[in-house]
Amino acid sequence: DLAGHPGDLTALAFSADGRRVLTAARTRRPSVFRGLGDPPPVVPDDTVRVWDVAGGRELRRWDLTAAAAA
């Protein structure tokens, strides 16, 4: 379960032994097709995460917001 990523998943890679998976996501940008007066949905994410495949739990996380803004 990769429910920890609220943004758009942009990359996924498994370790050679298949025990870990690395995912990357980025902030979901507002849609231009929203109704007038509706606030644009922005879901901050900009993270890279390592997951334990068997347990489905997040092992490590890097927040790339500062690096992405540079």
PLY file of the C-alpha trace (Angstrom):
ply
format ascii 1.0
element vertex 70
property float x
property float y
property float z
element edge 69
property int vertex1
property int vertex2
end_header
0.00 0.00 0.00
1.62 3.27 -1.10
-1.01 5.41 0.57
1.76 7.57 2.01
2.08 9.42 -1.29
-0.73 11.96 -1.68
0.89 13.44 -4.80
1.40 11.94 -8.25
3.75 8.92 -8.27
6.44 9.60 -10.88
8.94 6.75 -10.38
9.11 3.28 -8.88
12.11 0.92 -8.66
12.65 -2.39 -6.87
15.88 -3.40 -5.17
17.83 -6.29 -6.74
16.58 -8.71 -4.06
12.96 -7.49 -4.37
12.70 -6.69 -0.65
12.59 -2.90 -1.00
10.94 -0.48 -3.38
11.88 3.15 -3.95
9.16 5.58 -5.01
9.22 9.22 -6.00
6.30 11.60 -6.14
5.74 15.25 -6.84
3.20 17.87 -5.97
-0.06 17.53 -7.85
-0.59 20.78 -9.71
-3.98 22.50 -9.86
-6.25 21.53 -12.72
-7.15 24.21 -15.23
-10.53 22.52 -15.72
-12.03 23.47 -12.38
-15.26 25.38 -11.93
-15.14 29.11 -11.30
-14.75 29.87 -7.63
-13.42 26.40 -6.77
-10.06 26.50 -5.00
-7.37 24.65 -6.93
-6.36 21.38 -5.28
-2.66 21.30 -4.45
-1.37 18.21 -2.68
2.20 18.75 -1.47
4.42 15.70 -1.78
7.82 16.12 -3.52
9.24 13.09 -1.71
11.36 10.02 -2.35
10.56 7.03 -0.14
11.89 3.54 0.52
9.35 0.86 1.40
9.56 -2.64 2.84
7.73 -4.78 0.26
6.70 -7.62 2.61
5.45 -5.36 5.41
4.23 -2.47 3.26
5.73 0.06 5.63
7.78 3.14 4.84
11.41 2.77 5.91
12.90 6.10 4.86
11.73 9.38 3.38
13.43 12.37 1.79
11.58 15.65 1.42
12.73 17.34 -1.78
10.70 20.53 -1.51
13.73 22.75 -0.83
15.84 21.10 -3.55
13.01 21.33 -6.10
12.60 25.03 -5.43
16.29 25.79 -5.98
0 1
1 2
2 3
3 4
4 5
5 6
6 7
7 8
8 9
9 10
10 11
11 12
12 13
13 14
14 15
15 16
16 17
17 18
18 19
19 20
20 21
21 22
22 23
23 24
24 25
25 26
26 27
27 28
28 29
29 30
30 31
31 32
32 33
33 34
34 35
35 36
36 37
37 38
38 39
39 40
40 41
41 42
42 43
43 44
44 45
45 46
46 47
47 48
48 49
49 50
50 51
51 52
52 53
53 54
54 55
55 56
56 57
57 58
58 59
59 60
60 61
61 62
62 63
63 64
64 65
65 66
66 67
67 68
68 69
